[in-house]
Amino acid sequence: MMRLMSAMMPSCREVTKLLASGDAASASWMKRMSVRVHLSMCRHCARLARQLQAISETLRSAWAPSSANCGEPLKRRILDRLRSS
Amino acid sequence: MAPAIFNLEDLRARKPETLNALVTEHLSTLLAGALAIGLSRPDAEEVVQDTFAAFLAGLDRFEGRSSVRTYLFGILYHKASNLRAKERREEGRDDIAAVVDARFDAAGMWARPPRGPEAQALDKEIRGWIERCSEGLSDDQRAAFFLKEVEGEEPAAICNVLGVSTTNLRVLLHRARLKLRECLERNWEKKAR
């Protein structure tokens, strides 16, 4: 098992690619495990992973529909235009 | 929550309750999307209006094959990128993959490890950097990120909206995330100096 795991250990370059492309989430169990093991042993990749997480969280909240502040006036303007179209 | 189903005939007849339901359901998402792509507030509001109008005007083309939300987004994206094209700034070749690749050695280990904020809690400054960094992304990268990360859309639907293949979408998101991270690091280093 250990030999199989070490043979499949991804490099930092591969881990970076997996995390940034979003492929890590949809990869096989084996691959996800090997990424997780790598992250537990490599502080550099762990930092990158945390930063990618921070980026996602920030933009998810900054770009959230609830932050868009639609307002009734805009809605009314749109409905007026659509009704008369 | 399942999306509301709109009766196309009611939409065609411009029934007030149906129009209201349509706009109520989709307005905030479309507006958020337009802002995420980088339009100014006035432009975003105008494009969203035009999107709803275009949807109704071309109702016959809809056929209900995709979800209303995806279809509206397709219209929005098309209009938003046309608007942005008019005021296009210089966009250099996208070599972020090469830039990042150069940070690894031949064995694939970090030669120049990632630097940047370690903080678990995201303070206002870091958030501000990230938001400003997003301005350096291309329209399709921003739209892809919005649809994937904020809206949680399926890859197939996103591909539909942007008119790209699944491979291209993966590349878009990959480059977007790397660019954002590199930009975040640059901001952090500038401050640390």
Chai-1 contact restraints between the chains, C-beta under 6 A:
chainA,res_idxA,chainB,res_idxB,connection_type,confidence,min_distance_angstrom,max_distance_angstrom,comment,restraint_id
A,S11,B,G108,contact,1.0,0.0,6.0,A-B,restraint_1
A,C12,B,G108,contact,1.0,0.0,6.0,A-B,restraint_2
A,C12,B,M109,contact,1.0,0.0,6.0,A-B,restraint_3
A,C12,B,W110,contact,1.0,0.0,6.0,A-B,restraint_4
A,R13,B,F104,contact,1.0,0.0,6.0,A-B,restraint_5
A,R13,B,G108,contact,1.0,0.0,6.0,A-B,restraint_6
A,A20,B,H174,contact,1.0,0.0,6.0,A-B,restraint_7
A,A20,B,R177,contact,1.0,0.0,6.0,A-B,restraint_8
A,A20,B,L178,contact,1.0,0.0,6.0,A-B,restraint_9
A,S21,B,R170,contact,1.0,0.0,6.0,A-B,restraint_10
A,S21,B,H174,contact,1.0,0.0,6.0,A-B,restraint_11
A,G22,B,L173,contact,1.0,0.0,6.0,A-B,restraint_12
A,H44,B,W110,contact,1.0,0.0,6.0,A-B,restraint_13
A,H44,B,P113,contact,1.0,0.0,6.0,A-B,restraint_14
A,H44,B,P114,contact,1.0,0.0,6.0,A-B,restraint_15
A,R47,B,P114,contact,1.0,0.0,6.0,A-B,restraint_16
A,L48,B,P114,contact,1.0,0.0,6.0,A-B,restraint_17
A,Q51,B,G116,contact,1.0,0.0,6.0,A-B,restraint_18
A,Q51,B,R181,contact,1.0,0.0,6.0,A-B,restraint_19
A,L52,B,R177,contact,1.0,0.0,6.0,A-B,restraint_20
A,A54,B,L122,contact,1.0,0.0,6.0,A-B,restraint_21
A,I55,B,I130,contact,1.0,0.0,6.0,A-B,restraint_22
A,I55,B,L180,contact,1.0,0.0,6.0,A-B,restraint_23
A,S56,B,E149,contact,1.0,0.0,6.0,A-B,restraint_24
A,T58,B,R127,contact,1.0,0.0,6.0,A-B,restraint_25
A,T58,B,I130,contact,1.0,0.0,6.0,A-B,restraint_26
A,R60,B,E149,contact,1.0,0.0,6.0,A-B,restraint_27
A,R60,B,V150,contact,1.0,0.0,6.0,A-B,restraint_28
A,A62,B,E131,contact,1.0,0.0,6.0,A-B,restraint_29
A,W63,B,A32,contact,1.0,0.0,6.0,A-B,restraint_30
A,W63,B,A36,contact,1.0,0.0,6.0,A-B,restraint_31
A,W63,B,F146,contact,1.0,0.0,6.0,A-B,restraint_32
A,W63,B,V150,contact,1.0,0.0,6.0,A-B,restraint_33
A,P65,B,S28,contact,1.0,0.0,6.0,A-B,restraint_34
A,P65,B,T29,contact,1.0,0.0,6.0,A-B,restraint_35
A,P65,B,A32,contact,1.0,0.0,6.0,A-B,restraint_36
A,A68,B,S28,contact,1.0,0.0,6.0,A-B,restraint_37
A,A68,B,L31,contact,1.0,0.0,6.0,A-B,restraint_38
A,A68,B,A32,contact,1.0,0.0,6.0,A-B,restraint_39
A,C70,B,L27,contact,1.0,0.0,6.0,A-B,restraint_40
A,C70,B,S28,contact,1.0,0.0,6.0,A-B,restraint_41
A,C70,B,L31,contact,1.0,0.0,6.0,A-B,restraint_42
A,L74,B,E45,contact,1.0,0.0,6.0,A-B,restraint_43
A,K75,B,V23,contact,1.0,0.0,6.0,A-B,restraint_44
A,I78,B,V23,contact,1.0,0.0,6.0,A-B,restraint_45
A,I78,B,Q49,contact,1.0,0.0,6.0,A-B,restraint_46
A,I78,B,F52,contact,1.0,0.0,6.0,A-B,restraint_47
A,L79,B,L19,contact,1.0,0.0,6.0,A-B,restraint_48
A,L79,B,V23,contact,1.0,0.0,6.0,A-B,restraint_49
A,L82,B,L19,contact,1.0,0.0,6.0,A-B,restraint_50
A,L82,B,F52,contact,1.0,0.0,6.0,A-B,restraint_51
A,R83,B,R14,contact,1.0,0.0,6.0,A-B,restraint_52
A,S85,B,A53,contact,1.0,0.0,6.0,A-B,restraint_53
A,S85,B,L56,contact,1.0,0.0,6.0,A-B,restraint_54
